[in-house]
Amino acid sequence: MPESEAVRLLEGRLAEQAVEVERLRTETRSLRDELARVRASRDLGASSSAQPPSGDLTVRL
């Protein structure tokens, strides 16, 4: 395979990976926002002695 073709293929793969990284960053931001909402909601409804359930989203993350 000529070098120029190999370079084009690698550039294409790099571009695909850049798109995937951005998608993952967006998903991470969304999950962090959701986690903050869950924590805030839990904190508003919890008593001072309450413990989070074992299946709580914050425990799993």
C-alpha distance matrix in Angstrom:
0.0 3.8 6.4 8.4 6.6 6.7 10.1 11.2 10.6 12.5 15.1 15.7 16.4 18.6 20.5 21.1 22.4 24.6 26.1 26.8 28.4 30.6 31.7 32.6 34.6 36.4 37.2 38.4 40.7 42.1 42.8 44.5 46.6 47.6 48.4 50.6 52.4 53.0 54.4 56.6 57.9 58.6 60.3 62.5 63.7 63.9 67.0 67.0 67.2 64.6 61.5 58.2 57.7 55.3 52.9 52.9 49.6 50.0 50.3 47.2 45.1
3.8 0.0 3.8 5.5 5.4 6.4 8.8 10.2 10.9 12.6 14.4 15.7 17.0 18.6 20.3 21.6 22.9 24.6 26.3 27.5 28.8 30.8 32.2 33.3 34.9 36.8 37.9 39.0 41.0 42.6 43.6 45.0 47.1 48.3 49.2 51.2 53.0 53.9 55.1 57.2 58.6 59.5 61.0 63.2 64.6 64.8 68.0 67.8 68.2 65.7 62.8 59.5 59.2 56.9 54.5 54.3 50.9 51.2 51.7 48.6 46.3
6.4 3.8 0.0 3.8 5.4 5.1 6.1 8.7 9.9 10.5 12.2 14.2 15.4 16.3 18.3 20.0 20.9 22.3 24.5 25.7 26.6 28.6 30.3 31.3 32.6 34.7 36.0 36.9 38.8 40.6 41.6 42.8 44.8 46.3 47.1 48.9 50.9 51.9 52.9 54.9 56.6 57.4 58.8 61.0 62.5 62.7 65.7 65.5 66.0 63.6 60.7 57.5 57.4 55.2 52.9 52.5 49.1 49.1 49.7 46.8 44.3
8.4 5.5 3.8 0.0 3.8 5.4 5.1 6.3 8.7 9.9 10.5 12.3 14.4 15.2 16.4 18.5 19.9 20.9 22.8 24.5 25.5 27.1 28.8 30.2 31.4 33.2 34.8 35.8 37.5 39.2 40.5 41.7 43.6 45.1 46.2 47.8 49.7 50.9 52.0 53.8 55.4 56.5 57.9 59.9 61.5 61.9 65.1 64.9 65.6 63.2 60.4 57.2 57.1 55.1 52.7 52.1 48.6 48.6 49.5 46.7 44.1
6.6 5.4 5.4 3.8 0.0 3.8 5.4 5.1 6.2 8.6 9.8 10.6 12.5 14.2 15.3 16.7 18.5 19.9 21.4 22.8 24.3 26.0 27.3 28.8 30.3 32.0 33.3 34.6 36.4 37.9 39.1 40.6 42.4 43.7 44.8 46.7 48.4 49.4 50.8 52.7 54.1 55.1 56.7 58.7 60.1 60.6 63.8 63.8 64.4 61.8 59.0 55.7 55.4 53.3 50.8 50.3 46.9 47.2 48.0 45.0 42.6
6.7 6.4 5.1 5.4 3.8 0.0 3.8 5.5 5.1 6.2 8.6 9.9 10.6 12.2 14.2 15.4 16.5 18.3 20.2 21.2 22.4 24.5 25.9 26.9 28.5 30.5 31.6 32.6 34.7 36.3 37.2 38.6 40.7 41.9 42.8 44.7 46.6 47.5 48.7 50.7 52.2 53.1 54.6 56.8 58.1 58.4 61.5 61.4 61.8 59.3 56.4 53.2 52.9 50.7 48.3 48.0 44.6 44.8 45.4 42.4 40.0
10.1 8.8 6.1 5.1 5.4 3.8 0.0 3.8 5.4 5.1 6.1 8.5 9.9 10.3 12.2 14.2 15.2 16.3 18.4 19.9 20.7 22.5 24.4 25.5 26.6 28.6 30.1 31.0 32.8 34.6 35.8 36.9 38.9 40.4 41.3 43.0 45.0 46.1 47.2 49.0 50.7 51.7 53.0 55.1 56.7 57.1 60.1 59.9 60.6 58.2 55.4 52.2 52.2 50.2 47.8 47.2 43.7 43.7 44.5 41.7 39.1
11.2 10.2 8.7 6.3 5.1 5.5 3.8 0.0 3.8 5.5 5.0 6.1 8.7 9.8 10.5 12.4 14.2 15.2 16.7 18.5 19.9 21.2 22.8 24.4 25.7 27.3 28.8 30.1 31.8 33.3 34.7 36.1 37.8 39.2 40.4 42.1 43.8 45.0 46.4 48.1 49.6 50.8 52.2 54.1 55.7 56.3 59.5 59.5 60.2 57.7 55.1 51.7 51.6 49.7 47.2 46.5 42.9 43.2 44.2 41.3 38.7
10.6 10.9 9.9 8.7 6.2 5.1 5.4 3.8 0.0 3.8 5.4 5.1 6.3 8.6 9.9 10.7 12.4 14.3 15.6 16.7 18.4 20.2 21.4 22.7 24.5 26.1 27.2 28.5 30.5 31.9 33.0 34.6 36.5 37.6 38.7 40.7 42.4 43.3 44.7 46.7 48.0 49.0 50.6 52.6 54.0 54.4 57.7 57.8 58.3 55.7 52.9 49.5 49.2 47.2 44.6 44.2 40.7 41.1 41.9 38.9 36.5
12.5 12.6 10.5 9.9 8.6 6.2 5.1 5.5 3.8 0.0 3.8 5.3 5.1 6.1 8.6 9.8 10.5 12.2 14.3 15.2 16.2 18.4 19.9 20.8 22.3 24.4 25.5 26.5 28.5 30.2 31.1 32.5 34.5 35.8 36.7 38.6 40.5 41.4 42.6 44.6 46.1 47.0 48.5 50.6 52.1 52.4 55.5 55.4 55.9 53.4 50.6 47.4 47.3 45.2 42.8 42.2 38.8 38.9 39.7 36.8 34.2
15.1 14.4 12.2 10.5 9.8 8.6 6.1 5.0 5.4 3.8 0.0 3.8 5.5 5.0 6.1 8.7 9.8 10.4 12.5 14.3 15.1 16.6 18.5 19.9 20.9 22.7 24.4 25.4 27.0 28.8 30.1 31.3 33.1 34.7 35.8 37.4 39.2 40.4 41.7 43.4 45.0 46.2 47.5 49.5 51.1 51.6 54.8 54.7 55.5 53.0 50.4 47.1 47.3 45.5 43.0 42.1 38.5 38.6 39.7 37.0 34.2
15.7 15.7 14.2 12.3 10.6 9.9 8.5 6.1 5.1 5.3 3.8 0.0 3.8 5.4 5.1 6.3 8.7 9.9 10.8 12.5 14.3 15.6 16.8 18.6 20.1 21.5 22.8 24.4 26.1 27.4 28.8 30.4 32.0 33.3 34.6 36.4 38.0 39.1 40.6 42.4 43.7 44.9 46.5 48.3 49.8 50.5 53.7 53.9 54.7 52.0 49.4 46.0 45.9 44.2 41.5 40.7 37.1 37.5 38.7 35.8 33.2
16.4 17.0 15.4 14.4 12.5 10.6 9.9 8.7 6.3 5.1 5.5 3.8 0.0 3.8 5.4 5.1 6.2 8.6 10.0 10.5 12.2 14.3 15.3 16.4 18.3 20.1 21.0 22.3 24.4 25.7 26.7 28.3 30.3 31.4 32.4 34.5 36.2 37.0 38.4 40.4 41.7 42.7 44.3 46.4 47.7 48.2 51.4 51.5 52.0 49.4 46.7 43.3 43.1 41.1 38.6 38.0 34.4 34.8 35.8 32.8 30.3
18.6 18.6 16.3 15.2 14.2 12.2 10.3 9.8 8.6 6.1 5.0 5.4 3.8 0.0 3.8 5.4 5.1 6.2 8.7 9.8 10.4 12.4 14.2 15.2 16.4 18.4 19.8 20.7 22.5 24.3 25.4 26.6 28.6 30.1 31.0 32.7 34.7 35.7 36.9 38.7 40.4 41.4 42.7 44.8 46.4 46.8 49.9 49.8 50.6 48.1 45.5 42.2 42.3 40.5 38.1 37.2 33.6 33.6 34.7 32.0 29.2
20.5 20.3 18.3 16.4 15.3 14.2 12.2 10.5 9.9 8.6 6.1 5.1 5.4 3.8 0.0 3.8 5.4 5.0 6.4 8.7 9.9 10.8 12.5 14.4 15.4 16.8 18.6 20.0 21.3 22.9 24.5 25.8 27.3 28.9 30.2 31.8 33.4 34.8 36.2 37.7 39.2 40.6 42.0 43.8 45.4 46.1 49.4 49.5 50.4 47.9 45.5 42.1 42.3 40.7 38.1 37.0 33.3 33.5 35.0 32.3 29.5
21.1 21.6 20.0 18.5 16.7 15.4 14.2 12.4 10.7 9.8 8.7 6.3 5.1 5.4 3.8 0.0 3.8 5.4 5.2 6.3 8.7 10.1 10.7 12.5 14.4 15.5 16.6 18.4 20.2 21.3 22.6 24.4 26.0 27.1 28.5 30.4 31.8 32.9 34.5 36.3 37.5 38.7 40.4 42.2 43.6 44.3 47.6 47.9 48.6 45.9 43.4 40.0 39.8 38.2 35.5 34.6 31.0 31.5 32.8 29.9 27.3
22.4 22.9 20.9 19.9 18.5 16.5 15.2 14.2 12.4 10.5 9.8 8.7 6.2 5.1 5.4 3.8 0.0 3.8 5.4 5.0 6.1 8.6 9.7 10.4 12.2 14.2 15.1 16.1 18.3 19.8 20.7 22.2 24.2 25.4 26.4 28.3 30.1 31.0 32.3 34.3 35.7 36.7 38.2 40.3 41.7 42.1 45.3 45.4 46.1 43.5 40.9 37.5 37.5 35.8 33.3 32.4 28.8 29.0 30.1 27.3 24.6
24.6 24.6 22.3 20.9 19.9 18.3 16.3 15.2 14.3 12.2 10.4 9.9 8.6 6.2 5.0 5.4 3.8 0.0 3.8 5.4 5.1 6.3 8.7 9.9 10.6 12.4 14.3 15.2 16.6 18.5 19.9 21.0 22.7 24.4 25.5 27.0 28.8 30.2 31.4 33.0 34.6 35.9 37.2 39.1 40.8 41.4 44.5 44.6 45.5 43.1 40.7 37.4 37.8 36.3 33.9 32.6 28.8 28.8 30.4 27.9 24.8
26.1 26.3 24.5 22.8 21.4 20.2 18.4 16.7 15.6 14.3 12.5 10.8 10.0 8.7 6.4 5.2 5.4 3.8 0.0 3.8 5.5 5.2 6.2 8.7 9.9 10.7 12.4 14.2 15.5 16.7 18.4 20.0 21.3 22.7 24.3 25.9 27.3 28.7 30.3 31.7 33.1 34.5 36.1 37.7 39.3 40.2 43.5 43.9 44.8 42.2 39.9 36.5 36.7 35.5 32.7 31.4 27.6 28.0 29.8 27.2 24.3
26.8 27.5 25.7 24.5 22.8 21.2 19.9 18.5 16.7 15.2 14.3 12.5 10.5 9.8 8.7 6.3 5.0 5.4 3.8 0.0 3.8 5.4 5.0 6.2 8.6 9.8 10.5 12.1 14.2 15.2 16.3 18.2 19.9 20.9 22.2 24.2 25.7 26.6 28.2 30.1 31.3 32.4 34.1 36.0 37.3 38.0 41.3 41.6 42.4 39.6 37.2 33.7 33.7 32.2 29.5 28.4 24.8 25.3 26.8 24.0 21.3
28.4 28.8 26.6 25.5 24.3 22.4 20.7 19.9 18.4 16.2 15.1 14.3 12.2 10.4 9.9 8.7 6.1 5.1 5.5 3.8 0.0 3.8 5.4 5.1 6.2 8.6 9.8 10.3 12.3 14.2 15.1 16.3 18.3 19.8 20.7 22.4 24.3 25.4 26.6 28.4 30.0 31.0 32.4 34.4 36.0 36.5 39.7 39.7 40.6 38.1 35.6 32.3 32.7 31.3 28.8 27.5 23.8 23.7 25.3 22.8 19.8
30.6 30.8 28.6 27.1 26.0 24.5 22.5 21.2 20.2 18.4 16.6 15.6 14.3 12.4 10.8 10.1 8.6 6.3 5.2 5.4 3.8 0.0 3.8 5.4 5.0 6.2 8.6 9.7 10.6 12.3 14.2 15.3 16.6 18.4 19.8 21.1 22.7 24.3 25.6 27.0 28.6 30.1 31.4 33.1 34.8 35.6 38.9 39.1 40.3 37.8 35.7 32.4 32.9 31.9 29.4 27.7 23.9 23.9 25.9 23.7 20.6
31.7 32.2 30.3 28.8 27.3 25.9 24.4 22.8 21.4 19.9 18.5 16.8 15.3 14.2 12.5 10.7 9.7 8.7 6.2 5.0 5.4 3.8 0.0 3.8 5.5 5.2 6.2 8.6 10.0 10.6 12.3 14.2 15.4 16.5 18.3 20.0 21.2 22.5 24.3 25.8 26.9 28.4 30.1 31.7 33.1 34.1 37.5 38.0 39.0 36.3 34.1 30.6 30.8 29.9 27.0 25.5 21.7 22.3 24.4 21.9 19.0
32.6 33.3 31.3 30.2 28.8 26.9 25.5 24.4 22.7 20.8 19.9 18.6 16.4 15.2 14.4 12.5 10.4 9.9 8.7 6.2 5.1 5.4 3.8 0.0 3.8 5.4 5.0 6.0 8.6 9.7 10.3 12.1 14.1 15.0 16.1 18.1 19.8 20.6 22.1 24.0 25.3 26.4 28.0 30.0 31.3 31.9 35.2 35.5 36.3 33.6 31.3 27.8 28.1 26.9 24.3 22.8 19.1 19.3 21.1 18.7 15.7
34.6 34.9 32.6 31.4 30.3 28.5 26.6 25.7 24.5 22.3 20.9 20.1 18.3 16.4 15.4 14.4 12.2 10.6 9.9 8.6 6.2 5.0 5.5 3.8 0.0 3.8 5.4 5.0 6.2 8.6 9.8 10.5 12.3 14.2 15.1 16.4 18.4 19.8 20.9 22.4 24.2 25.5 26.6 28.5 30.3 30.9 34.1 34.2 35.3 32.9 30.8 27.6 28.4 27.5 25.1 23.2 19.4 19.1 21.3 19.4 16.0
36.4 36.8 34.7 33.2 32.0 30.5 28.6 27.3 26.1 24.4 22.7 21.5 20.1 18.4 16.8 15.5 14.2 12.4 10.7 9.8 8.6 6.2 5.2 5.4 3.8 0.0 3.8 5.4 5.2 6.2 8.7 9.9 10.6 12.4 14.2 15.4 16.7 18.4 20.0 21.2 22.6 24.3 25.7 27.1 28.9 29.9 33.3 33.8 35.1 32.5 30.7 27.3 28.0 27.6 24.9 22.8 19.0 19.2 21.8 19.9 16.8
37.2 37.9 36.0 34.8 33.3 31.6 30.1 28.8 27.2 25.5 24.4 22.8 21.0 19.8 18.6 16.6 15.1 14.3 12.4 10.5 9.8 8.6 6.2 5.0 5.4 3.8 0.0 3.8 5.4 5.0 6.1 8.6 9.8 10.4 12.1 14.2 15.3 16.3 18.2 19.8 20.9 22.2 24.0 25.7 27.0 27.9 31.3 31.9 32.9 30.2 28.1 24.6 25.0 24.3 21.5 19.7 15.9 16.5 18.9 16.7 13.9
38.4 39.0 36.9 35.8 34.6 32.6 31.0 30.1 28.5 26.5 25.4 24.4 22.3 20.7 20.0 18.4 16.1 15.2 14.2 12.1 10.3 9.7 8.6 6.0 5.0 5.4 3.8 0.0 3.8 5.4 5.1 6.1 8.5 9.8 10.3 12.2 14.2 15.1 16.2 18.2 19.7 20.7 22.1 24.2 25.7 26.2 29.4 29.7 30.6 28.1 26.0 22.7 23.4 22.7 20.3 18.2 14.4 14.2 16.6 14.8 11.5
40.7 41.0 38.8 37.5 36.4 34.7 32.8 31.8 30.5 28.5 27.0 26.1 24.4 22.5 21.3 20.2 18.3 16.6 15.5 14.2 12.3 10.6 10.0 8.6 6.2 5.2 5.4 3.8 0.0 3.8 5.5 5.1 6.1 8.6 9.8 10.5 12.4 14.2 15.2 16.4 18.3 19.8 20.9 22.5 24.5 25.3 28.5 28.8 30.3 27.9 26.2 23.1 24.3 24.1 21.8 19.2 15.6 15.1 18.1 16.9 13.6
42.1 42.6 40.6 39.2 37.9 36.3 34.6 33.3 31.9 30.2 28.8 27.4 25.7 24.3 22.9 21.3 19.8 18.5 16.7 15.2 14.2 12.3 10.6 9.7 8.6 6.2 5.0 5.4 3.8 0.0 3.8 5.5 5.1 6.2 8.6 9.9 10.6 12.3 14.2 15.3 16.5 18.2 19.8 21.2 22.7 23.9 27.4 28.2 29.5 26.9 25.3 22.0 22.8 22.9 20.2 17.7 14.1 14.5 17.6 16.3 13.5
42.8 43.6 41.6 40.5 39.1 37.2 35.8 34.7 33.0 31.1 30.1 28.8 26.7 25.4 24.5 22.6 20.7 19.9 18.4 16.3 15.1 14.2 12.3 10.3 9.8 8.7 6.1 5.1 5.5 3.8 0.0 3.8 5.4 5.0 6.0 8.5 9.8 10.3 12.1 14.0 15.1 16.2 18.0 19.8 21.0 21.8 25.2 25.9 26.9 24.1 22.2 18.8 19.4 19.3 16.7 14.2 10.5 10.9 13.9 12.5 9.8
44.5 45.0 42.8 41.7 40.6 38.6 36.9 36.1 34.6 32.5 31.3 30.4 28.3 26.6 25.8 24.4 22.2 21.0 20.0 18.2 16.3 15.3 14.2 12.1 10.5 9.9 8.6 6.1 5.1 5.5 3.8 0.0 3.8 5.4 5.0 6.2 8.6 9.8 10.4 12.2 14.1 15.1 16.2 18.2 20.0 20.5 23.7 23.9 25.2 22.8 21.1 18.1 19.5 19.5 17.5 14.6 11.2 10.3 13.5 13.1 9.9
46.6 47.1 44.8 43.6 42.4 40.7 38.9 37.8 36.5 34.5 33.1 32.0 30.3 28.6 27.3 26.0 24.2 22.7 21.3 19.9 18.3 16.6 15.4 14.1 12.3 10.6 9.8 8.5 6.1 5.1 5.4 3.8 0.0 3.8 5.4 5.1 6.3 8.7 9.9 10.6 12.2 14.2 15.2 16.5 18.5 19.7 23.0 23.7 25.4 23.0 21.8 18.9 20.4 21.1 18.9 15.8 12.6 12.2 15.8 15.6 12.9
47.6 48.3 46.3 45.1 43.7 41.9 40.4 39.2 37.6 35.8 34.7 33.3 31.4 30.1 28.9 27.1 25.4 24.4 22.7 20.9 19.8 18.4 16.5 15.0 14.2 12.4 10.4 9.8 8.6 6.2 5.0 5.4 3.8 0.0 3.8 5.4 5.1 6.2 8.6 9.8 10.4 12.1 14.1 15.3 16.6 17.9 21.4 22.5 23.8 21.1 19.8 16.6 17.6 18.4 15.9 12.9 9.8 10.4 13.9 13.6 11.6
48.4 49.2 47.1 46.2 44.8 42.8 41.3 40.4 38.7 36.7 35.8 34.6 32.4 31.0 30.2 28.5 26.4 25.5 24.3 22.2 20.7 19.8 18.3 16.1 15.1 14.2 12.1 10.3 9.8 8.6 6.0 5.0 5.4 3.8 0.0 3.8 5.4 5.0 6.1 8.5 9.8 10.4 12.0 14.1 15.4 15.9 19.2 19.9 21.0 18.4 16.8 13.7 15.0 15.7 13.8 10.4 7.5 6.9 10.7 10.9 8.9
50.6 51.2 48.9 47.8 46.7 44.7 43.0 42.1 40.7 38.6 37.4 36.4 34.5 32.7 31.8 30.4 28.3 27.0 25.9 24.2 22.4 21.1 20.0 18.1 16.4 15.4 14.2 12.2 10.5 9.9 8.5 6.2 5.1 5.4 3.8 0.0 3.8 5.5 5.1 6.0 8.5 9.8 10.3 12.2 14.3 15.0 18.2 18.6 20.4 18.2 17.3 14.7 16.8 18.0 16.6 13.0 10.6 9.4 13.1 14.1 12.0
52.4 53.0 50.9 49.7 48.4 46.6 45.0 43.8 42.4 40.5 39.2 38.0 36.2 34.7 33.4 31.8 30.1 28.8 27.3 25.7 24.3 22.7 21.2 19.8 18.4 16.7 15.3 14.2 12.4 10.6 9.8 8.6 6.3 5.1 5.4 3.8 0.0 3.8 5.5 5.1 6.0 8.4 9.7 10.5 12.3 13.9 17.4 18.6 20.5 18.0 17.6 14.9 16.7 18.4 16.6 13.1 11.1 11.0 14.7 15.6 14.1
53.0 53.9 51.9 50.9 49.4 47.5 46.1 45.0 43.3 41.4 40.4 39.1 37.0 35.7 34.8 32.9 31.0 30.2 28.7 26.6 25.4 24.3 22.5 20.6 19.8 18.4 16.3 15.1 14.2 12.3 10.3 9.8 8.7 6.2 5.0 5.5 3.8 0.0 3.8 5.5 5.1 6.0 8.4 9.9 10.7 11.7 15.4 16.7 18.0 15.2 14.4 11.5 12.9 14.7 13.0 9.4 8.0 8.3 11.8 12.8 12.1
54.4 55.1 52.9 52.0 50.8 48.7 47.2 46.4 44.7 42.6 41.7 40.6 38.4 36.9 36.2 34.5 32.3 31.4 30.3 28.2 26.6 25.6 24.3 22.1 20.9 20.0 18.2 16.2 15.2 14.2 12.1 10.4 9.9 8.6 6.1 5.1 5.5 3.8 0.0 3.8 5.4 5.1 5.9 8.5 10.0 10.1 13.3 14.0 15.5 13.1 12.5 10.1 12.6 14.5 13.7 9.9 9.0 7.7 11.0 13.0 12.2
56.6 57.2 54.9 53.8 52.7 50.7 49.0 48.1 46.7 44.6 43.4 42.4 40.4 38.7 37.7 36.3 34.3 33.0 31.7 30.1 28.4 27.0 25.8 24.0 22.4 21.2 19.8 18.2 16.4 15.3 14.0 12.2 10.6 9.8 8.5 6.0 5.1 5.5 3.8 0.0 3.8 5.4 5.0 6.2 8.7 9.9 13.0 13.9 16.2 14.3 14.5 12.8 15.4 17.8 17.0 13.3 12.5 11.4 14.8 16.8 15.8
57.9 58.6 56.6 55.4 54.1 52.2 50.7 49.6 48.0 46.1 45.0 43.7 41.7 40.4 39.2 37.5 35.7 34.6 33.1 31.3 30.0 28.6 26.9 25.3 24.2 22.6 20.9 19.7 18.3 16.5 15.1 14.1 12.2 10.4 9.8 8.5 6.0 5.1 5.4 3.8 0.0 3.8 5.5 5.2 6.4 8.5 12.1 14.0 15.9 13.5 14.1 12.2 14.2 17.0 15.9 12.4 12.2 12.2 15.3 17.1 16.8
58.6 59.5 57.4 56.5 55.1 53.1 51.7 50.8 49.0 47.0 46.2 44.9 42.7 41.4 40.6 38.7 36.7 35.9 34.5 32.4 31.0 30.1 28.4 26.4 25.5 24.3 22.2 20.7 19.8 18.2 16.2 15.1 14.2 12.1 10.4 9.8 8.4 6.0 5.1 5.4 3.8 0.0 3.8 5.5 5.3 5.8 9.4 11.2 12.6 9.9 10.3 8.5 10.9 13.8 13.4 10.0 10.8 10.4 12.9 15.3 15.5
60.3 61.0 58.8 57.9 56.7 54.6 53.0 52.2 50.6 48.5 47.5 46.5 44.3 42.7 42.0 40.4 38.2 37.2 36.1 34.1 32.4 31.4 30.1 28.0 26.6 25.7 24.0 22.1 20.9 19.8 18.0 16.2 15.2 14.1 12.0 10.3 9.7 8.4 5.9 5.0 5.5 3.8 0.0 3.8 5.5 5.2 8.0 8.9 11.3 9.6 10.7 10.0 13.1 16.0 16.2 12.8 13.5 12.2 14.6 17.4 17.2
62.5 63.2 61.0 59.9 58.7 56.8 55.1 54.1 52.6 50.6 49.5 48.3 46.4 44.8 43.8 42.2 40.3 39.1 37.7 36.0 34.4 33.1 31.7 30.0 28.5 27.1 25.7 24.2 22.5 21.2 19.8 18.2 16.5 15.3 14.1 12.2 10.5 9.9 8.5 6.2 5.2 5.5 3.8 0.0 3.8 5.8 8.4 10.3 13.0 11.6 13.4 12.9 15.6 18.8 18.7 15.4 16.1 15.4 17.9 20.5 20.4
63.7 64.6 62.5 61.5 60.1 58.1 56.7 55.7 54.0 52.1 51.1 49.8 47.7 46.4 45.4 43.6 41.7 40.8 39.3 37.3 36.0 34.8 33.1 31.3 30.3 28.9 27.0 25.7 24.5 22.7 21.0 20.0 18.5 16.6 15.4 14.3 12.3 10.7 10.0 8.7 6.4 5.3 5.5 3.8 0.0 3.8 6.8 9.8 11.7 9.7 11.8 11.4 13.6 17.1 17.1 14.3 15.7 15.5 17.6 20.1 20.7
63.9 64.8 62.7 61.9 60.6 58.4 57.1 56.3 54.4 52.4 51.6 50.5 48.2 46.8 46.1 44.3 42.1 41.4 40.2 38.0 36.5 35.6 34.1 31.9 30.9 29.9 27.9 26.2 25.3 23.9 21.8 20.5 19.7 17.9 15.9 15.0 13.9 11.7 10.1 9.9 8.5 5.8 5.2 5.8 3.8 0.0 3.8 6.5 8.0 6.0 8.4 8.9 11.5 15.0 15.8 13.2 15.1 14.5 15.9 18.9 19.7
67.0 68.0 65.7 65.1 63.8 61.5 60.1 59.5 57.7 55.5 54.8 53.7 51.4 49.9 49.4 47.6 45.3 44.5 43.5 41.3 39.7 38.9 37.5 35.2 34.1 33.3 31.3 29.4 28.5 27.4 25.2 23.7 23.0 21.4 19.2 18.2 17.4 15.4 13.3 13.0 12.1 9.4 8.0 8.4 6.8 3.8 0.0 3.8 5.5 5.3 8.8 10.7 13.4 16.8 18.3 16.0 18.3 17.3 18.2 21.5 22.5
67.0 67.8 65.5 64.9 63.8 61.4 59.9 59.5 57.8 55.4 54.7 53.9 51.5 49.8 49.5 47.9 45.4 44.6 43.9 41.6 39.7 39.1 38.0 35.5 34.2 33.8 31.9 29.7 28.8 28.2 25.9 23.9 23.7 22.5 19.9 18.6 18.6 16.7 14.0 13.9 14.0 11.2 8.9 10.3 9.8 6.5 3.8 0.0 3.8 5.7 8.6 11.2 14.4 17.4 19.3 16.9 19.1 17.4 18.1 21.7 22.4
67.2 68.2 66.0 65.6 64.4 61.8 60.6 60.2 58.3 55.9 55.5 54.7 52.0 50.6 50.4 48.6 46.1 45.5 44.8 42.4 40.6 40.3 39.0 36.3 35.3 35.1 32.9 30.6 30.3 29.5 26.9 25.2 25.4 23.8 21.0 20.4 20.5 18.0 15.5 16.2 15.9 12.6 11.3 13.0 11.7 8.0 5.5 3.8 0.0 3.8 6.5 10.0 12.6 15.4 17.9 16.2 18.9 17.4 17.3 20.9 22.2
64.6 65.7 63.6 63.2 61.8 59.3 58.2 57.7 55.7 53.4 53.0 52.0 49.4 48.1 47.9 45.9 43.5 43.1 42.2 39.6 38.1 37.8 36.3 33.6 32.9 32.5 30.2 28.1 27.9 26.9 24.1 22.8 23.0 21.1 18.4 18.2 18.0 15.2 13.1 14.3 13.5 9.9 9.6 11.6 9.7 6.0 5.3 5.7 3.8 0.0 3.8 6.7 9.1 12.3 14.4 12.7 15.6 14.6 14.6 17.9 19.5
61.5 62.8 60.7 60.4 59.0 56.4 55.4 55.1 52.9 50.6 50.4 49.4 46.7 45.5 45.5 43.4 40.9 40.7 39.9 37.2 35.6 35.7 34.1 31.3 30.8 30.7 28.1 26.0 26.2 25.3 22.2 21.1 21.8 19.8 16.8 17.3 17.6 14.4 12.5 14.5 14.1 10.3 10.7 13.4 11.8 8.4 8.8 8.6 6.5 3.8 0.0 3.8 6.4 8.9 11.5 10.0 13.1 11.9 11.3 14.7 16.5
58.2 59.5 57.5 57.2 55.7 53.2 52.2 51.7 49.5 47.4 47.1 46.0 43.3 42.2 42.1 40.0 37.5 37.4 36.5 33.7 32.3 32.4 30.6 27.8 27.6 27.3 24.6 22.7 23.1 22.0 18.8 18.1 18.9 16.6 13.7 14.7 14.9 11.5 10.1 12.8 12.2 8.5 10.0 12.9 11.4 8.9 10.7 11.2 10.0 6.7 3.8 0.0 3.8 6.5 8.2 6.3 9.3 8.6 8.2 11.4 13.2
57.7 59.2 57.4 57.1 55.4 52.9 52.2 51.6 49.2 47.3 47.3 45.9 43.1 42.3 42.3 39.8 37.5 37.8 36.7 33.7 32.7 32.9 30.8 28.1 28.4 28.0 25.0 23.4 24.3 22.8 19.4 19.5 20.4 17.6 15.0 16.8 16.7 12.9 12.6 15.4 14.2 10.9 13.1 15.6 13.6 11.5 13.4 14.4 12.6 9.1 6.4 3.8 0.0 3.8 5.5 5.3 9.1 9.7 8.5 10.7 13.5
55.3 56.9 55.2 55.1 53.3 50.7 50.2 49.7 47.2 45.2 45.5 44.2 41.1 40.5 40.7 38.2 35.8 36.3 35.5 32.2 31.3 31.9 29.9 26.9 27.5 27.6 24.3 22.7 24.1 22.9 19.3 19.5 21.1 18.4 15.7 18.0 18.4 14.7 14.5 17.8 17.0 13.8 16.0 18.8 17.1 15.0 16.8 17.4 15.4 12.3 8.9 6.5 3.8 0.0 3.8 5.6 8.8 9.5 7.0 8.6 11.9
52.9 54.5 52.9 52.7 50.8 48.3 47.8 47.2 44.6 42.8 43.0 41.5 38.6 38.1 38.1 35.5 33.3 33.9 32.7 29.5 28.8 29.4 27.0 24.3 25.1 24.9 21.5 20.3 21.8 20.2 16.7 17.5 18.9 15.9 13.8 16.6 16.6 13.0 13.7 17.0 15.9 13.4 16.2 18.7 17.1 15.8 18.3 19.3 17.9 14.4 11.5 8.2 5.5 3.8 0.0 3.8 6.4 8.5 6.9 7.0 10.4
52.9 54.3 52.5 52.1 50.3 48.0 47.2 46.5 44.2 42.2 42.1 40.7 38.0 37.2 37.0 34.6 32.4 32.6 31.4 28.4 27.5 27.7 25.5 22.8 23.2 22.8 19.7 18.2 19.2 17.7 14.2 14.6 15.8 12.9 10.4 13.0 13.1 9.4 9.9 13.3 12.4 10.0 12.8 15.4 14.3 13.2 16.0 16.9 16.2 12.7 10.0 6.3 5.3 5.6 3.8 0.0 3.8 5.5 5.4 6.6 8.9
49.6 50.9 49.1 48.6 46.9 44.6 43.7 42.9 40.7 38.8 38.5 37.1 34.4 33.6 33.3 31.0 28.8 28.8 27.6 24.8 23.8 23.9 21.7 19.1 19.4 19.0 15.9 14.4 15.6 14.1 10.5 11.2 12.6 9.8 7.5 10.6 11.1 8.0 9.0 12.5 12.2 10.8 13.5 16.1 15.7 15.1 18.3 19.1 18.9 15.6 13.1 9.3 9.1 8.8 6.4 3.8 0.0 3.8 5.5 5.3 6.3
50.0 51.2 49.1 48.6 47.2 44.8 43.7 43.2 41.1 38.9 38.6 37.5 34.8 33.6 33.5 31.5 29.0 28.8 28.0 25.3 23.7 23.9 22.3 19.3 19.1 19.2 16.5 14.2 15.1 14.5 10.9 10.3 12.2 10.4 6.9 9.4 11.0 8.3 7.7 11.4 12.2 10.4 12.2 15.4 15.5 14.5 17.3 17.4 17.4 14.6 11.9 8.6 9.7 9.5 8.5 5.5 3.8 0.0 3.8 5.5 5.3
50.3 51.7 49.7 49.5 48.0 45.4 44.5 44.2 41.9 39.7 39.7 38.7 35.8 34.7 35.0 32.8 30.1 30.4 29.8 26.8 25.3 25.9 24.4 21.1 21.3 21.8 18.9 16.6 18.1 17.6 13.9 13.5 15.8 13.9 10.7 13.1 14.7 11.8 11.0 14.8 15.3 12.9 14.6 17.9 17.6 15.9 18.2 18.1 17.3 14.6 11.3 8.2 8.5 7.0 6.9 5.4 5.5 3.8 0.0 3.8 5.5
47.2 48.6 46.8 46.7 45.0 42.4 41.7 41.3 38.9 36.8 37.0 35.8 32.8 32.0 32.3 29.9 27.3 27.9 27.2 24.0 22.8 23.7 21.9 18.7 19.4 19.9 16.7 14.8 16.9 16.3 12.5 13.1 15.6 13.6 10.9 14.1 15.6 12.8 13.0 16.8 17.1 15.3 17.4 20.5 20.1 18.9 21.5 21.7 20.9 17.9 14.7 11.4 10.7 8.6 7.0 6.6 5.3 5.5 3.8 0.0 3.8
45.1 46.3 44.3 44.1 42.6 40.0 39.1 38.7 36.5 34.2 34.2 33.2 30.3 29.2 29.5 27.3 24.6 24.8 24.3 21.3 19.8 20.6 19.0 15.7 16.0 16.8 13.9 11.5 13.6 13.5 9.8 9.9 12.9 11.6 8.9 12.0 14.1 12.1 12.2 15.8 16.8 15.5 17.2 20.4 20.7 19.7 22.5 22.4 22.2 19.5 16.5 13.2 13.5 11.9 10.4 8.9 6.3 5.3 5.5 3.8 0.0
